[in-house]
Amino acid sequence: MSKVITPTLLAAAIAATLPTVAAAQETGEGKRKTAILEEVTVTAQRRAEGLQDVPISVEALSGESFESIFTAGDDILALAARVPNLYAESSNGRAAPRFYIRGLGNSDFDLAASQPVSIIFDDVVQENVVLKSFPIFDVEQVEVVRGPQGTLFGRNTTAGVIKFDSRKPTMENEGYVKVAAGELGTANIEGAFGGALIDDKLAGRLSVLRQSRGDWIDNSYTGEGDVMGGFTEVAARGQLLWTPTEDFSALLNVHQRDLDGTASVFRANIYEQGEKGELNESFDRDVVYYDSGDNNPQKYESAGSSLKLEWDLGDMLLTSISAYEGADGSSKGDIDGGVAGDGPGFIPFDAVTEDKADVSQLTQEVRLASNTNDPLQWQLGGFYYDADLDVTSIDGFFGATTVSHGNTSWALFGQTSYDFTDVLTGTVGLRYTYDEKSLVVGEQNVDGFAVVIGAAGIQDYDPIKIDDNQLSWETSINYALNDQSSLYVRLSEGFRAQSIQARDVAFEGSPSVADSETITSFEVGYKADLLEDTLRLNTAVFYYQIDDIQLTAVGGGGNFNRLLNADKGVGKGFEVDLEWVATENLLLTAGVGFADTEIQDADLTTAPCGSGQCTVTNPLTADGLAMIDGNPFQSAPESVFNFTLRYGVPVGNDGEMFFYTDWAYQGETHLALYTAEEYTIDNQFEGGLRAGYTSFSGDYEVALFGRNITNEENIKGQIDFNNLTGFVNDPRVLGVEFRKNF
């Protein structure tokens, strides 16, 4: 086995993924003998299985390695690059994240955009981007399931699934409180308490979160100091678990969120013209030069509930999950990032926009699954989804325009696996999905100056209704090489349903429609627990092809946002996850992800930057359009590396001093659909640390922490229609944290 491990270790030494908790193996006398890795259970196939037994590329995050990422009040975007081939970004602040797995995502900033990565909170899919941004707290485990998951998880999972599971109520009274304070006025309070309300019958758990940061960005145009950049995020979750009999349970989950903060902060002309993804000398992260946008306010509220019912029918398990989610709010921004005619740099005209969203979705899922230890395991189910979204776009020139999106979908699915022998298991799954979308244009150009001067008028748009149905499938073989390792092969097909984009209606344009895309994916994986369960090595190699891949062309002189289909998109690469308990006191993890993506359409073009200031490297047509055949997918990092190290030193018989550090690296990433020097970033990284003391007898921990400890200034995105506008990451935050379990 050493010949297999050694080259992988050498390759992964510069990378990392997040660790599971190391456990101590005890001797017969109860003395510590050695430290080993814990067995990890996942539900990537909608049933509890060992991580090493699932024929899918899955990474599970929990405990210190997961919670440390959010110590300074970061939102869900902090997961970017913390798992091989996982990335996340947003041009909408904390309210609308966008996710990418294996290079596949959707960079569309519109609130109606669909995504090929599904986010699932407590068994409920969160389809709209606003719903995907619910705060992360009191989480038991997160699973990143890479590759198409169309059989069990639905129509928009061509890239993969990120699955969050909250800590559930138990009959034992327990809980915790965690407080943190740091630079920039950062203050976080998180806690939970639960236990039996009626012995052996009813248990409850209440979880709360309050994150805040003070404003830290000055507006030099108005002369105001510390006017934006801050936020206050308040969220709560209440759960009741009712178990009146041994064969029935009901879990009620009610949750709410209130966000009052700052939308993304756009900065005019921060790119060094003609250079590859470099910030120029005039860039100052602590200062903007705004004449409009009201300091980019953002406010959102959301609430939801779900009811999960389970019946143990003996050899079968029946599960029903009913859920409702809703959210509404707004974001406003100075989109040009400066002052027209006054800089910084060349800004031809002012641009300020505000988006308001009102989101609601209803879902119902029913599953019937085998509940035996037989070689044959199976599950059947049905799923219903109904959602409405009203989006109002307010432009300083065109006024306010409202569009209403509707989406109804239903599906029937089934999956079965069979143990042919003790070492060979096969899996087959099918899902039939029907999906219908609609668009109705409501009020237009309300209070718009463009109408007054005759530059715009009220347009007549017919309602749009489109539908599609698709059959998704998967098949896999898992072969146990020995008691410690296995090899799997997986072939799957999924689809992302058709999309409607109506943002251009606010600017006198017409809606655009993209047909469904279909992905066929092939992957081979190797999983092993080695060196007496002190080394876990999981690897996968993949190739996929997407027919009629949906793309979003954003920009040009009018900052249009239009959907289009390319003939094909292909991706190939690999991921490596490594965890190693080097000694009883030292835990190391390493991970690397590589995704080489390519658009294949010889005739496909898009408008390059409207300002004309960017250095386009694609061939141009006679009309000045960029030919994008052969380009990588937009906002898709070619490589991701991460690394963590934890070292603990026992203090007496009931304490430990510890040091923990984590690092994430992002390789070459093209921020636009076309390729341009300025909008190509590379070699960006961030690091974090925690150092402190844990008392086992007192069940508390105190630690110093730091996020972005080297204070890196990393580019996160661009807006190309007006000037070389960009937005960046947050600065370093150092602080102290205290946690008490009870």
Stockholm file with secondary structure:
# STOCKHOLM 1.0

chainA/1-742         MSKVITPTLLAAAIAATLPTVAAAQETGEGKRKTAILEEVTVTAQRRAEGLQDVPISVEALSGESFESIFTAGDDILALAARVPNLYAESSNGRAAPRFYIRGLGNSDFDLAASQPVSIIFDDVVQENVVLKSFPIFDVEQVEVVRGPQGTLFGRNTTAGVIKFDSRKPTMENEGYVKVAAGELGTANIEGAFGGALIDDKLAGRLSVLRQSRGDWIDNSYTGEGDVMGGFTEVAARGQLLWTPTEDFSALLNVHQRDLDGTASVFRANIYEQGEKGELNESFDRDVVYYDSGDNNPQKYESAGSSLKLEWDLGDMLLTSISAYEGADGSSKGDIDGGVAGDGPGFIPFDAVTEDKADVSQLTQEVRLASNTNDPLQWQLGGFYYDADLDVTSIDGFFGATTVSHGNTSWALFGQTSYDFTDVLTGTVGLRYTYDEKSLVVGEQNVDGFAVVIGAAGIQDYDPIKIDDNQLSWETSINYALNDQSSLYVRLSEGFRAQSIQARDVAFEGSPSVADSETITSFEVGYKADLLEDTLRLNTAVFYYQIDDIQLTAVGGGGNFNRLLNADKGVGKGFEVDLEWVATENLLLTAGVGFADTEIQDADLTTAPCGSGQCTVTNPLTADGLAMIDGNPFQSAPESVFNFTLRYGVPVGNDGEMFFYTDWAYQGETHLALYTAEEYTIDNQFEGGLRAGYTSFSGDYEVALFGRNITNEENIKGQIDFNNLTGFVNDPRVLGVEFRKNF
#=GR chainA/1-742 SS CHHHHHHHHHHHTTCCCCCCCEEEEECTTSCEEEEEECCCEECTTSSCEEGGGCSSEEEEECHHHHHGGGTTCCCGGGGTTSSTTEEEECSSTTSCCEEEETTBCCCCCSTTCCCSEEEEETTEEECSTTGGGCCCCSEEEEEEEESCCHHHHCTTCSSEEEEEEECCCCSSCEEEEEEEEETTTEEEEEEEEEEEEETTTEEEEEEEEEEEECCCEEETTTTEEEEESCEEEEEEEEEEEEEEETTEEEEEEEEEEEEEEECCCCBTTCBCTTSSSCBCTTCCTTEECCSSSTTCEEEEEEEEEEEEEEEECSSEEEEEEEEEEEEEEEEEEETTSSBTTTBSSCCCSCCEEEEEEEEEEEEEEEEEEECSCSSEEEEEEEEEEEEEEEEEEEETTTEEEEEEEEEEEEEEEEEEEEESSSSEEEEEEEEEEEEEEEEEECCCSBTCHHHHTTSCCCCCCCCEEEEEEEEEEEEEEEEESSSSEEEEEEEEEEEECCEEECGGGGGTCCCEEECCEEEEEEEEEEEEEETTTTEEEEEEEEEEEEETCEEEEEETTTTEEEEEECSEEEEEEEEEEEEEECSSSEEEEEEEEEEEEEEECTTCEECCCTTSCSCBCSCBCTTSCEECTTCCCTTCCSEEEEEEEEEEEEETTTEEEEEEEEEEEECCEECSSSCBSTTEECCEEEEEEEEEEEETTTTEEEEEEEESTTCCCCEEEEECSSSSEEEECCCCEEEEEEEEEC
#=GC SS_cons         CHHHHHHHHHHHTTCCCCCCCEEEEECTTSCEEEEEECCCEECTTSSCEEGGGCSSEEEEECHHHHHGGGTTCCCGGGGTTSSTTEEEECSSTTSCCEEEETTBCCCCCSTTCCCSEEEEETTEEECSTTGGGCCCCSEEEEEEEESCCHHHHCTTCSSEEEEEEECCCCSSCEEEEEEEEETTTEEEEEEEEEEEEETTTEEEEEEEEEEEECCCEEETTTTEEEEESCEEEEEEEEEEEEEEETTEEEEEEEEEEEEEEECCCCBTTCBCTTSSSCBCTTCCTTEECCSSSTTCEEEEEEEEEEEEEEEECSSEEEEEEEEEEEEEEEEEEETTSSBTTTBSSCCCSCCEEEEEEEEEEEEEEEEEEECSCSSEEEEEEEEEEEEEEEEEEEETTTEEEEEEEEEEEEEEEEEEEEESSSSEEEEEEEEEEEEEEEEEECCCSBTCHHHHTTSCCCCCCCCEEEEEEEEEEEEEEEEESSSSEEEEEEEEEEEECCEEECGGGGGTCCCEEECCEEEEEEEEEEEEEETTTTEEEEEEEEEEEEETCEEEEEETTTTEEEEEECSEEEEEEEEEEEEEECSSSEEEEEEEEEEEEEEECTTCEECCCTTSCSCBCSCBCTTSCEECTTCCCTTCCSEEEEEEEEEEEEETTTEEEEEEEEEEEECCEECSSSCBSTTEECCEEEEEEEEEEEETTTTEEEEEEEESTTCCCCEEEEECSSSSEEEECCCCEEEEEEEEEC
//
